Amino acid sequence: MDEFEVLLAKYYTALERFVKFRLSSVTEAEDVLQEVSVTAYKKFGQLKSKEAFQAWLMGIARNKCNDYFRKKAKEMEIPLDEVVQKELSYGRMGITETDTVRETLSMLADKDKQILYLYFWKELPQAEIAKRLNIPLGTVKSRLHTAKQNYKFFRTFYRPGPFIE
């Protein structure tokens, strides 16, 4: 075996534990482990000190896990076509229907839309949201609070016109 294989075999158990702890799906963890191994193999020549192999390998693993969570977060965008709440409003053309939820959500920042979607539509607990987005639980609580406030603000102050109750 070459030097890379020997070092990888020595630290593979720790690497596997690290990745599987961060990712809930075994299949996805195995995919990330493979990506880590391939990247480490390709960049092994850039490693200056073989004594730093484990820290270097774990750094690659951390970055690959973060890439995985970023990709997942993009996939969890709110499908605005499914979100509908209609209200009647007065306008130049008379009384019309307005998709108020969709309009309000379209005014929010992406991170506000994302956290509201995961919490209200996917009905995920805050701890699970933190795990999926790879952010601390306190950050989830803070973002959720801010997103709710922003939603209420836009809903209250940016309505298209007087509404019929």
C-alpha positions as CSV (number, residue, x, y, z in Angstrom):
1,M,0.0,0.0,0.0
2,D,1.2,3.5,-0.7
3,E,1.6,6.1,2.0
4,F,-1.9,7.7,1.5
5,E,-3.7,4.4,1.9
6,V,-1.8,3.7,5.1
7,L,-2.6,7.1,6.6
8,L,-6.2,6.9,5.5
9,A,-6.7,3.4,6.9
10,K,-5.2,4.6,10.2
11,Y,-7.7,7.5,10.6
12,Y,-10.7,6.2,8.7
13,T,-12.6,5.2,11.8
14,A,-12.3,8.6,13.2
15,L,-13.3,10.2,9.9
16,E,-16.3,7.9,9.5
17,R,-17.5,8.7,13.1
18,F,-17.1,12.4,12.4
19,V,-19.1,12.4,9.2
20,K,-21.8,10.0,10.4
21,F,-22.3,12.1,13.5
22,R,-22.9,15.2,11.4
23,L,-25.2,13.6,8.8
24,S,-28.3,11.7,9.8
25,S,-28.6,9.6,6.7
26,V,-26.1,6.6,6.4
27,T,-26.3,6.6,2.6
28,E,-25.5,10.3,2.4
29,A,-22.7,10.0,5.0
30,E,-21.2,7.3,2.8
31,D,-21.4,9.5,-0.2
32,V,-19.7,12.3,1.7
33,L,-17.0,9.9,3.0
34,Q,-16.3,8.9,-0.6
35,E,-16.0,12.5,-1.7
36,V,-13.6,13.2,1.2
37,S,-11.5,10.2,0.3
38,V,-11.3,11.2,-3.4
39,T,-10.5,14.9,-2.6
40,A,-7.9,13.9,0.0
41,Y,-6.2,11.5,-2.5
42,K,-6.1,14.1,-5.2
43,K,-4.7,16.8,-2.9
44,F,-2.4,14.5,-0.9
45,G,0.7,15.9,-2.7
46,Q,-0.1,19.3,-1.3
47,L,0.1,18.1,2.3
48,K,3.3,19.6,3.8
49,S,3.5,17.4,6.9
50,K,2.4,13.8,7.2
51,E,1.9,14.4,11.0
52,A,-0.9,16.8,10.2
53,F,-2.7,14.3,8.1
54,Q,-5.6,13.7,10.5
55,A,-6.3,17.4,11.1
56,W,-6.1,18.0,7.3
57,L,-8.4,15.1,6.6
58,M,-11.0,16.2,9.1
59,G,-10.8,19.7,7.6
60,I,-11.7,18.3,4.2
61,A,-14.5,16.3,5.9
62,R,-15.9,19.4,7.6
63,N,-15.9,21.3,4.3
64,K,-17.6,18.4,2.4
65,C,-20.2,18.2,5.2
66,N,-20.8,22.0,4.9
67,D,-21.1,21.7,1.1
68,Y,-23.7,18.9,1.6
69,F,-25.7,21.1,4.0
70,R,-25.5,24.1,1.7
71,K,-26.8,21.9,-1.2
72,K,-29.6,20.6,1.0
73,A,-30.6,24.1,2.1
74,K,-30.9,25.2,-1.5
75,E,-33.2,22.2,-2.3
76,M,-35.4,23.2,0.6
77,E,-36.5,26.5,-0.9
78,I,-40.2,27.3,-0.5
79,P,-42.2,26.2,-3.5
80,L,-44.3,29.3,-3.8
81,D,-46.8,27.6,-6.1
82,E,-48.0,25.5,-3.3
83,V,-48.5,28.4,-0.9
84,V,-51.9,30.1,-1.4
85,Q,-54.1,32.3,0.7
86,K,-56.3,34.6,-1.2
87,E,-58.0,37.8,-0.1
88,L,-60.2,40.2,-1.9
89,S,-58.9,43.7,-2.5
90,Y,-60.1,46.9,-4.1
91,G,-58.0,48.2,-7.0
92,R,-58.4,50.2,-10.2
93,M,-60.0,47.2,-11.8
94,G,-62.6,46.7,-9.0
95,I,-62.5,43.9,-6.5
96,T,-59.8,41.3,-7.3
97,E,-58.3,38.3,-5.6
98,T,-54.8,38.5,-4.2
99,D,-52.3,35.8,-3.2
100,T,-51.3,37.4,0.1
101,V,-49.1,34.8,1.5
102,R,-47.2,34.4,-1.8
103,E,-46.8,38.1,-2.1
104,T,-45.6,38.5,1.4
105,L,-43.1,35.7,1.2
106,S,-41.7,37.0,-2.0
107,M,-40.7,40.2,-0.2
108,L,-38.7,38.3,2.4
109,A,-35.0,37.5,2.3
110,D,-34.1,33.9,1.3
111,K,-32.9,32.9,4.8
112,D,-36.3,34.1,6.2
113,K,-38.2,32.1,3.6
114,Q,-36.1,29.0,4.2
115,I,-36.5,29.0,8.0
116,L,-40.2,29.7,7.8
117,Y,-40.6,26.9,5.3
118,L,-38.7,24.3,7.4
119,Y,-40.6,25.3,10.5
120,F,-44.2,25.8,9.3
121,W,-44.5,23.7,6.1
122,K,-42.1,20.9,6.9
123,E,-43.0,21.1,10.6
124,L,-39.4,20.4,11.7
125,P,-38.4,21.0,15.3
126,Q,-35.9,23.8,15.8
127,A,-33.2,21.3,16.8
128,E,-33.6,19.4,13.5
129,I,-33.5,22.7,11.5
130,A,-30.2,23.5,13.3
131,K,-28.8,20.1,12.3
132,R,-29.9,20.3,8.7
133,L,-28.6,23.9,8.2
134,N,-25.5,23.2,10.2
135,I,-26.1,26.3,12.5
136,P,-26.4,26.6,16.2
137,L,-29.9,26.1,17.8
138,G,-29.8,29.7,19.1
139,T,-29.3,31.0,15.6
140,V,-32.3,29.0,14.4
141,K,-34.4,30.6,17.2
142,S,-33.1,34.0,16.4
143,R,-33.7,33.6,12.6
144,L,-37.2,32.2,13.2
145,H,-38.1,35.1,15.4
146,T,-36.7,37.6,12.9
147,A,-38.4,35.9,10.0
148,K,-41.8,36.0,11.8
149,Q,-41.4,39.6,12.6
150,N,-40.4,40.4,9.0
151,Y,-43.4,38.5,7.7
152,K,-45.8,40.4,10.0
153,F,-44.2,43.7,9.0
154,F,-44.6,43.1,5.3
155,R,-48.0,41.6,5.7
156,T,-49.2,44.7,7.7
157,F,-47.5,47.5,5.8
158,Y,-47.2,46.3,2.2
159,R,-50.7,45.2,1.4
160,P,-51.8,46.0,-2.1
161,G,-54.9,48.1,-1.0
162,P,-57.8,48.1,1.4
163,F,-59.1,44.6,2.0
164,I,-62.6,43.3,2.5
165,E,-63.0,41.4,5.8
